[in-house]
Amino acid sequence: MDAKKLRAFHFVPSWDGLDCGKLGHMVPDVKTGSQEYIDSLPRIRRDRLSELKERFERAVPEVQLTMRYKMPTFERGDHWACLGNQKHHISIYFCSEAIIAPVVANNPKLNCGKGCVRIRDTQEVPIEDLVDAYRRAMGLA
């Protein structure tokens, strides 16, 4: 692969058993659309992020879906939330500890940052808790 193409992608190693091959998985650059971003992921992450995207869109249909921070981003006025694929997990960014506090309280085994929830491929996805947090992130709760 030439240097120009390498700048447009970052390399994410794969796990055995995922459908992304031995060489790993390439995450598309910011110029790609949100559905292309999700479609390019390994099967388990694609399924998880697709389900979250659909549930988020149903919970707050008036949001605008964009690509920001190289991730699918839901925007509603000054409010936003992102879905991301990282090296060892998927991440849901809500930008506030207060928004994710109930998620952390209900799911103490999840790895959470100050405003994000990280879910490894082997962990259960607390969809209802994440949808509630998403509604709060969009200013509706």
FENGIJO-V154633 format. One record per residue. PHI is phi in radians with two decimals (NA if undefined). OMEGA is omega in degrees with one decimal (* if undefined). D_CENTER is the distance of its C-alpha to the mean C-alpha in Angstrom with 2 decimals. Layout:
{{PHI OMEGA D_CENTER} {PHI OMEGA D_CENTER}}
This chain:
{{NA -177.9 27.15} {-1.37 -174.4 28.56} {-1.07 -179.9 27.47} {-1.11 178.4 26.34} {-1.19 179.4 23.80} {-1.09 179.5 22.60} {-1.20 -176.5 21.80} {-1.49 -178.3 19.53} {-2.36 167.3 17.23} {-2.07 -174.0 16.09} {-1.62 176.9 16.79} {-2.17 -179.5 14.61} {-1.07 -179.2 17.05} {-1.75 171.8 16.91} {-1.78 175.0 18.05} {-1.04 177.6 21.20} {1.63 176.3 20.89} {-1.49 -173.4 17.70} {-1.57 -177.7 18.60} {-1.91 173.4 17.81} {1.52 -175.5 21.32} {-1.30 -173.8 23.12} {-1.47 179.4 22.23} {1.87 -174.1 18.49} {-2.25 178.7 15.67} {-1.77 179.4 15.36} {-1.66 -176.6 12.25} {-1.12 179.0 13.53} {-1.33 -174.3 14.60} {-1.05 -177.1 13.95} {-1.23 179.5 16.75} {-1.35 178.0 14.99} {-1.32 -175.7 13.79} {-1.11 -179.6 10.46} {-1.22 176.6 11.94} {-1.12 176.8 13.33} {-1.02 -177.8 10.15} {-1.17 -178.8 8.87} {-1.09 -176.9 12.56} {-1.44 -174.4 13.03} {-1.46 173.0 10.96} {-1.02 -172.0 13.02} {-0.85 -175.6 13.97} {-1.11 -179.9 12.46} {-1.30 176.5 8.85} {-1.04 -179.9 9.69} {-1.10 -178.4 11.23} {-1.15 -179.1 8.70} {-1.22 176.4 5.93} {-1.10 178.8 9.25} {-1.09 178.6 10.59} {-1.10 179.9 8.11} {-1.04 179.5 8.51} {-1.10 -180.0 12.18} {-1.14 178.3 12.67} {-1.13 -179.8 11.36} {-1.12 177.1 13.63} {-1.24 -177.4 16.44} {-1.21 179.9 16.27} {-2.43 -174.0 16.68} {-1.20 -175.6 17.95} {-1.52 178.5 19.24} {-1.45 174.4 16.07} {-1.84 178.3 15.72} {-1.69 -178.9 12.71} {-2.26 171.5 12.88} {-1.97 175.3 11.59} {-2.34 -179.2 11.85} {1.02 -178.8 11.28} {1.09 -179.5 10.62} {-2.46 171.7 7.22} {-1.07 -174.8 7.28} {-2.22 176.3 8.74} {-1.67 -178.5 10.68} {-2.20 175.1 14.08} {-2.52 -174.5 17.14} {1.08 178.4 19.95} {-1.51 -177.5 19.20} {-1.66 178.8 16.19} {-2.69 174.0 12.55} {-2.66 -178.0 8.96} {-2.18 171.7 5.85} {-1.97 -178.0 2.22} {-2.44 174.2 3.06} {-1.87 178.9 5.63} {-2.01 -175.2 8.46} {-1.02 -174.5 12.01} {-2.07 -174.1 12.24} {-2.92 165.4 9.01} {-1.68 179.2 5.32} {-2.22 173.2 4.55} {-2.13 -175.2 4.64} {-1.75 179.1 7.30} {-2.02 173.2 10.38} {1.15 179.3 12.98} {-2.77 175.9 15.59} {-1.09 -179.1 16.93} {-1.09 -178.9 18.87} {-1.19 -177.2 15.99} {-1.60 -178.2 14.46} {-0.94 177.5 18.02} {-1.13 177.5 18.52} {-1.11 179.4 15.40} {-1.12 -179.2 16.85} {-1.11 -178.5 20.30} {-1.42 -175.5 19.58} {-2.38 -173.1 17.57} {-1.11 -179.4 19.36} {-1.46 178.2 18.27} {-1.28 175.7 14.60} {-1.56 -177.5 14.05} {-2.17 174.0 13.21} {-1.74 -178.7 13.83} {-1.20 178.9 15.59} {-2.56 -178.8 12.82} {-2.38 177.2 9.67} {-2.04 179.4 9.12} {-1.94 -177.4 8.77} {-2.21 176.6 9.37} {-1.27 -177.8 11.52} {-1.06 -177.4 12.43} {-1.55 -177.5 15.64} {-1.70 173.5 14.54} {-1.21 176.4 14.60} {-1.67 178.5 11.70} {-1.39 -170.7 13.43} {-1.01 -177.3 12.42} {-1.07 178.0 15.34} {-1.11 179.8 14.77} {-1.22 177.0 11.19} {-1.14 176.4 12.73} {-1.07 178.6 15.58} {-1.12 178.5 13.63} {-1.07 178.2 11.96} {-1.05 176.3 15.58} {-1.13 179.5 16.80} {-1.11 179.5 14.38} {-1.51 176.5 15.77} {1.40 -176.0 19.22} {-1.87 -179.2 20.32} {-2.35 * 21.12}}
